[in-house]
């Protein structure tokens, strides 16, 4: 099944926010013409790749009607990426003043969406969807300078109606359903032009299935409860339609913020692979996977020349049953987090760099343990992995400017990291636990001591618990040769010190001195 290249303009959030529709307090009145003018401005801010096409606009009585409206998204793609075009046929849009300073907006209940293009192999493709709005009410109020929208929908559904190419007997189905939808948005004119929105959904569900004759079939069903999204976009004056990422990030008034939460989610994947290596590829297996997750949250900020992201999920479980395994297999995770932050634009001041991953309380099914430890030699306590690294750094050139990067000399660096530190580092599994902390600074005036790299200076301290016992158990199980175990113990003796009064516990310190000397637990190794 061919798929279009993922190409999304950076300001597509503006029209999305316009449709996501938002709420602030305001006492002034707006007219139908004011609302329509604001809609046009929001779509124009998305750039030339997204166009609002309309038929005649007629005014009558207390409102106006925009006939045959359509959104056309046609990204500028490299020839090797193929071609892609999406058209959303909005039909007639009616703006009616209700006499109390607000405007009611009426959209058609059925909105066709058409995708056409050419994939990377040069093959044409097309797909047609139908969006259905059930019990939708939209109201605009406020003032032309701060236009507010509020909307509710009993249900919004998206259904695949046709896809090409499609072989004889092949069946593909895609359906997305949102129930209990409440939306609000506000567009504030000025410099920068600000758009903010909130969306709350009682249930977000989607279903995807495919049946390919001679190859196999699969179906995926997913549901998320109490899904909520909030975000904002600030566009500086003159940036409308700009896709120069470096230019946008250099302006401190440009900002994008996004947050999403859900209370719980669940999904099921069922599959049957009758021809391994084909379009439906599950290694020749047939079966199903059930997944559940507790509360989750995501946040993204793109502002002041930097980006930061954080994601969290609680109480994840996955249970798999296939014809290639005699019993069901399950995995449970108490919680997980992922964090990332980095500068994206050249600045005089350094910015935060962050990379973090935490997988807590990972528990494996006994069947998985028995595959490599049938005698239960190893402790089967849940495992934990925590990595949290932080630092300060800056770009010296625009990382999005290919010509500036290409113009650099071979010995020039595009950016600098002045220091890094370990906020947290932990690995515990099979009865052993390793933790570490430390920090290091980098001297860019000295790039000779370490062969072209900035000279480091700092210290790393590690603590190892139960490692000796784990080595003994691995030898007992036959997973580790005795001579390799002896080599590992010799390294522990050379570069780690036992902690008095604590059995099978060691500490080790790695230090880099200003003169370039490197010491491991007091012994010089460089």
C-alpha positions in Angstrom: 0.0 0.0 0.0 1.8 3.2 -1.1 1.9 6.0 1.3 2.6 9.7 0.8 5.8 11.3 2.2 5.3 12.9 5.6 5.6 16.6 4.8 3.9 19.0 7.2 4.4 22.7 7.1 5.5 24.3 10.3 2.5 26.6 10.5 -0.2 24.0 9.8 -1.0 24.4 13.5 -2.6 27.8 12.7 -5.5 26.5 10.6 -5.8 23.5 12.8 -6.1 25.8 15.8 -8.7 27.8 13.9 -10.8 24.7 13.5 -9.9 23.5 17.0 -11.6 26.8 17.9 -10.9 28.6 21.4 -12.4 30.6 24.4 -11.5 33.9 26.1 -13.7 36.5 27.7 -14.7 39.5 25.6 -17.5 42.0 25.5 -17.2 43.5 22.0 -19.4 42.4 19.1 -18.3 40.7 15.9 -19.9 40.5 12.5 -20.1 37.6 10.0 -17.6 39.5 7.8 -15.2 39.8 10.8 -15.3 36.0 11.4 -14.8 35.2 7.7 -11.9 37.7 7.5 -10.2 36.0 10.5 -10.6 32.6 9.0 -9.0 33.8 5.8 -6.1 35.3 7.7 -5.5 32.1 9.7 -5.3 30.0 6.6 -3.1 32.5 4.8 -0.7 32.3 7.7 -0.1 28.6 6.9 1.8 29.5 3.8 1.5 28.8 0.1 1.4 25.1 0.6 -2.1 25.4 2.1 -4.7 27.3 0.1 -8.3 28.2 0.9 -10.3 28.0 -2.3 -13.9 29.4 -2.4 -16.7 30.0 -4.8 -19.0 33.1 -4.6 -19.3 34.9 -1.2 -22.8 36.3 -0.8 -24.2 38.5 2.0 -27.8 38.5 2.9 -29.6 39.8 6.0 -27.6 39.2 9.1 -24.9 37.0 7.6 -23.0 35.7 4.6 -22.5 32.4 2.8 -19.2 31.2 1.4 -20.0 28.7 -1.4 -18.0 25.7 -2.4 -15.1 26.2 0.1 -12.2 23.8 0.0 -8.8 23.5 1.6 -6.0 22.3 -0.7 -2.7 21.1 0.8 0.1 20.6 -1.8 3.5 20.5 -0.2 6.6 21.4 -2.2 8.4 18.0 -2.3 11.7 16.9 -3.8 11.3 14.9 -7.0 12.7 11.8 -5.3 9.9 12.0 -2.6 7.1 11.9 -5.2 4.0 14.1 -5.2 1.2 14.6 -2.7 -2.0 16.6 -2.7 -4.9 16.7 -0.2 -8.2 18.4 -0.7 -10.8 18.9 2.0 -14.2 19.9 0.4 -15.9 22.1 3.1 -18.9 22.9 0.9 -21.0 25.9 1.8 -20.0 27.7 5.1 -22.7 29.9 6.6 -21.9 32.8 9.0 -25.1 34.1 10.7 -25.2 36.9 13.2 -27.5 36.0 16.1 -28.2 39.5 17.4 -26.3 39.4 20.6 -22.9 40.2 19.2 -22.0 36.6 18.3 -21.9 34.7 15.0 -23.2 31.1 14.5 -21.1 29.1 12.0 -22.6 26.2 10.1 -20.6 23.6 8.3 -22.0 20.8 6.1 -22.4 17.5 8.0 -20.4 15.5 5.4 -16.9 16.6 4.3 -15.1 14.6 1.6 -11.3 14.4 1.8 -9.3 13.3 -1.2 -5.6 12.3 -1.3 -3.8 12.0 -4.6 -0.1 11.7 -5.5 2.8 9.7 -6.7 4.9 7.6 -4.4 8.7 7.4 -4.2 8.7 4.6 -6.8 6.8 6.7 -9.3 3.5 4.9 -8.9 0.3 7.0 -8.6 -2.0 6.5 -5.6 -5.3 8.0 -4.4 -7.6 7.7 -1.4 -11.0 9.2 -0.5 -12.2 9.7 3.0 -15.5 11.0 4.4 -15.6 13.1 7.5 -19.0 13.2 9.3 -20.0 15.9 11.8 -22.7 14.8 14.2 -24.5 17.3 16.4 -21.9 20.1 15.8 -22.5 23.6 17.1 -20.0 26.4 16.4 -20.2 30.0 17.8 -17.8 32.9 17.3 -17.7 36.0 19.5 -15.4 38.5 21.1 -13.9 41.2 18.9 -12.0 41.3 15.5 -8.8 41.8 17.5 -9.4 38.8 19.7 -11.9 36.4 18.0 -13.2 33.6 20.1 -14.7 30.3 18.9 -16.5 27.7 20.9 -17.7 24.4 19.5 -19.2 21.1 20.6 -19.8 17.9 18.6 -21.6 14.8 19.7 -19.4 12.8 17.3 -16.9 13.4 14.6 -16.1 10.4 12.3 -13.6 9.8 9.6 -14.0 6.8 7.3 -12.0 5.5 4.3 -14.2 5.1 1.3 -11.8 4.2 -1.5 -8.1 3.6 -2.0 -6.1 3.0 -5.2 -4.3 1.0 -6.3 -6.0 -2.0 -4.8 -5.7 -5.6 -5.9 -8.7 -7.9 -6.6 -10.0 -9.1 -3.3 -7.9 -6.8 -1.2 -9.7 -4.9 1.5 -8.5 -2.0 3.6 -10.5 -0.1 6.2 -9.6 3.0 8.2 -12.0 4.6 10.7 -11.5 7.3 13.3 -14.2 8.3 15.8 -14.2 11.1 18.3 -17.2 11.3 20.8 -18.1 14.0 23.3 -15.9 16.7 21.6 -15.6 20.2 23.2 -13.3 22.8 21.5 -12.3 26.3 22.1 -9.9 28.7 20.4 -8.9 32.4 20.2 -7.1 34.3 17.5 -5.4 37.5 18.7 -4.3 39.9 16.0 -1.1 41.9 16.5 2.6 41.2 16.4 3.0 38.4 17.0 -0.3 37.0 15.8 -1.4 34.5 18.5 -3.6 31.4 18.2 -4.4 29.2 21.1 -6.8 26.3 21.4 -8.0 23.6 23.8 -9.8 20.3 22.9 -11.4 17.7 25.2 -12.6 14.4 23.9 -14.5 11.8 25.9 -13.4 8.9 23.7 -10.9 8.8 20.8 -11.0 5.6 18.9 -9.5 4.3 15.6 -9.7 1.1 13.7 -7.4 -0.1 10.9 -7.6 -3.4 9.1 -6.3 -4.9 5.9 -6.9 -8.2 4.1 -4.5 -9.0 1.3 -5.3 -12.3 -0.6 -2.3 -14.7 -0.6 -0.4 -12.5 1.9 -2.3 -12.2 5.2 -4.5 -9.9 7.2 -4.4 -7.8 10.3 -6.6 -5.5 12.3 -5.8 -2.8 14.9 -8.3 -1.3 17.3 -7.3 1.5 19.7 -9.2 3.6 22.2 -8.1 6.5 24.5 -10.3 8.0 27.2 -10.5 11.6 28.4 -8.2 12.8 25.7 -7.3 16.5 26.1 -5.1 18.8 24.0 -4.0 22.4 24.5 -1.7 24.5 22.5 -0.7 27.9 21.1 1.1 29.3 18.2 2.7 32.8 18.0 3.7 34.1 14.6 5.7 37.3 14.3 4.6 39.9 11.8 5.9 39.1 8.3 6.4 35.4 8.9 3.1 34.3 7.3 3.8 31.7 4.7 7.5 31.4 5.6 9.0 27.8 5.7 12.5 29.0 6.6 12.9 27.2 9.9 16.1 28.9 10.8 14.6 32.3 10.2 11.6 31.6 12.4 13.6 30.2 15.3 15.9 33.2 15.3 12.8 35.4 16.2 12.1 35.2 19.9 8.5 36.1 19.4 7.9 32.9 17.4 6.6 30.1 19.7 4.7 26.8 19.5 3.4 25.0 22.6 1.5 21.8 22.8 0.2 19.5 25.6 -1.8 16.4 25.5 -3.1 14.0 28.3 -5.3 11.0 28.5 -6.6 9.0 31.5 -6.3 5.5 30.0 -5.9 3.7 26.7 -6.2 0.2 25.3 -5.6 -1.5 22.0 -5.8 -4.9 20.2 -3.7 -6.1 17.3 -4.8 -9.3 15.5 -2.8 -10.8 12.6 -2.5 -13.7 10.3 0.7 -13.9 8.1 0.3 -16.5 5.3 3.3 -15.3 3.2 6.3 -14.1 5.3 8.1 -11.2 3.8 5.1 -9.7 2.1 3.1 -6.6 2.8 1.6 -8.2 5.9 4.8 -9.3 7.6 4.6 -10.9 11.1 7.2 -13.6 10.6 4.7 -16.2 9.4 2.8 -16.1 12.7 -0.8 -15.7 13.5 -2.2 -14.4 16.8 -3.0 -11.3 18.7 -1.5 -8.7 21.1 -3.5 -6.8 23.8 -2.1 -3.6 25.1 -3.3 -1.4 28.0 -1.9 1.8 29.5 -2.8 4.1 32.3 -2.6 7.8 32.4 -0.3 9.5 29.8 0.9 13.0 29.0 3.0 14.7 26.4 4.3 18.3 26.1 6.3 20.1 23.3 7.7 23.6 23.4 9.4 25.3 20.4 10.4 28.8 21.5 13.4 31.1 21.9 15.5 29.1 19.4 15.1 25.8 21.3 12.9 22.7 21.5 11.9 20.6 24.5 9.8 17.5 24.7 8.5 15.3 27.5 6.4 12.2 27.4 5.0 10.0 30.2 3.0 6.8 30.3 1.9 4.8 33.4 1.1 1.1 34.0 1.7 -0.3 30.5 0.9 -4.0 29.8 1.2 -6.2 26.7 0.0 -9.7 26.3 0.7 -11.8 23.2 -0.8 -15.1 22.0 0.5 -16.6 18.7 0.5 -20.1 17.1 4.3 -20.1 17.4 4.2 -20.1 21.2 2.6 -22.7 23.4 1.3 -20.2 26.1 0.4 -16.5 26.2 3.3 -14.2 26.9 3.0 -10.9 28.8 5.2 -7.9 29.7 4.4 -5.2 32.3 6.0 -1.8 32.8 5.3 0.3 35.9 5.9 3.6 34.0 8.0 5.2 31.4 9.2 8.8 30.6 11.2 10.3 27.8 12.7 13.8 27.8 14.6 15.7 25.1 15.8 19.3 24.8 18.3 21.1 22.7 19.0 24.6 21.1 18.0 24.9 17.5 19.3 28.4 16.6 22.7 30.2 17.0 22.7 32.3 20.2 25.3 34.0 22.3 23.9 32.4 25.5 24.1 28.7 25.9 20.9 26.6 26.1 19.9 23.5 27.9 20.6 20.0 26.4 18.7 17.1 27.9 18.2 13.5 27.1 16.3 11.2 29.4 14.8 7.8 29.3 13.2 5.9 32.2 11.7 2.4 32.1 10.6 1.5 35.6 9.5 -1.9 37.0 9.8 -3.9 33.8 8.4 -7.4 34.6 8.6 -10.3 32.2 6.3 -13.3 32.1 7.7 -16.5 33.6 7.5 -18.2 30.2 10.1 -15.7 28.9 12.3 -16.2 31.9 12.1 -20.0 31.5 13.4 -19.8 27.9 16.9 -18.9 29.2 16.7 -19.7 33.0 14.5 -22.7 33.4 16.0 -23.5 36.9 15.2 -20.0 38.1 18.8 -19.3 39.1 18.4 -15.5 38.5 16.2 -13.3 40.7 13.1 -12.4 38.7 12.6 -9.0 40.3 11.3 -6.2 38.0 14.1 -4.4 36.2 14.6 -0.6 36.0 16.6 1.5 33.5 17.0 5.3 34.1 19.2 7.5 32.0 19.1 11.3 32.5 21.9 13.4 30.9 22.0 17.2 30.9 24.3 19.9 29.7 24.8 23.3 28.2 25.6 24.1 24.6 25.0 26.4 21.6 25.1 26.4 17.8 27.7 28.5 16.1 25.9 28.3 12.7 22.3 27.8 11.7 21.9 23.9 11.7 19.1 24.4 9.1 21.3 26.3 6.7 22.9 23.7 4.5 25.1 26.3 2.7 26.5 27.6 6.0 27.3 24.1 7.2 29.0 23.3 3.9 31.1 26.4 4.1 32.8 25.4 7.3 36.4 24.3 7.3 37.2 20.7 8.1 38.4 21.6 11.6 35.5 23.9 12.4 32.7 22.7 14.7 29.1 23.8 14.0 28.4 24.0 17.8 29.8 23.7 21.3 28.9 21.8 24.4 30.6 23.5 27.3 29.7 20.8 29.9 27.6 17.7 30.6 26.4 16.0 33.7 24.7 12.8 34.7 21.5 13.7 36.6 20.6 10.1 37.0 21.9 6.7 35.8 20.6 3.4 37.1 20.3 -0.1 35.8 18.9 -2.8 38.1 18.1 -6.3 36.9 18.6 -9.9 37.9 19.7 -9.0 41.4 22.4 -6.5 40.4 22.3 -2.7 40.4 24.6 -0.1 38.9 24.3 3.6 39.5 26.5 6.6 38.5 26.8 10.3 38.7 29.3 12.9 37.6 30.0 15.9 35.4 32.6 17.1 32.8 33.6 20.4 31.3 35.0 20.9 27.8 37.9 23.3 26.9 37.6 24.3 23.2 40.8 26.3 23.4 42.6 22.9 23.7 41.9 20.6 20.8 45.3 18.9 20.6 45.4 16.9 23.8 42.6 14.6 22.7 43.2 14.5 18.9 41.0 17.4 17.7 38.3 17.1 20.4 37.8 19.7 23.1 39.8 18.7 26.2 37.5 17.3 28.9 37.9 17.8 32.7 35.7 16.2 35.3 34.8 13.1 37.3 32.5 10.1 37.1 31.6 7.9 40.1 29.9 4.6 39.8 28.5 2.2 42.4 28.0 -1.6 41.6 25.9 -3.8 43.8 25.5 -7.6 43.3 27.6 -7.7 40.2 29.8 -10.5 41.5 26.8 -12.6 42.4 25.4 -12.1 38.9 28.6 -13.2 37.3 28.5 -16.4 39.4 24.9 -17.2 38.4 25.7 -16.6 34.7 28.6 -19.0 34.9 26.3 -21.5 36.7 23.8 -21.2 33.9 26.4 -21.7 31.2 25.7 -18.3 29.7 29.2 -16.9 30.6 32.5 -18.8 30.3 34.5 -19.1 33.5 37.5 -17.4 32.0 35.4 -14.3 31.0 34.0 -14.2 34.5 37.6 -14.2 35.9 38.5 -11.4 33.5 35.5 -9.3 34.6 36.5 -9.9 38.3 40.1 -8.8 37.6 38.8 -5.6 36.0 36.7 -5.0 39.2 39.7 -5.5 41.3 41.9 -3.1 39.3 39.4 -0.3 38.7 36.9 -0.6 41.6 37.2 -0.7 45.4 35.0 -2.8 47.7 32.8 -0.9 50.1 33.7 -1.9 53.7 30.9 -3.7 55.5 28.8 -4.2 52.4 29.0 -7.5 50.6 29.5 -7.6 46.8 29.4 -3.8 46.6 32.0 -1.7 44.7 32.7 1.9 43.9 34.8 3.3 41.1 35.9 6.8 40.1 37.0 7.9 36.6 38.7 11.3 36.6 40.1 13.5 33.8 42.6 16.1 35.0 43.3 19.5 33.4 46.6 18.3 32.0 44.9 15.4 30.1 45.7 12.7 32.6 43.1 10.0 33.1 42.7 8.1 36.4 40.5 5.1 37.1 40.0 4.6 40.8 43.3 6.3 41.5 45.3 4.5 38.9 46.6 6.5 35.9 45.5 4.9 32.6 46.5 7.9 30.4 
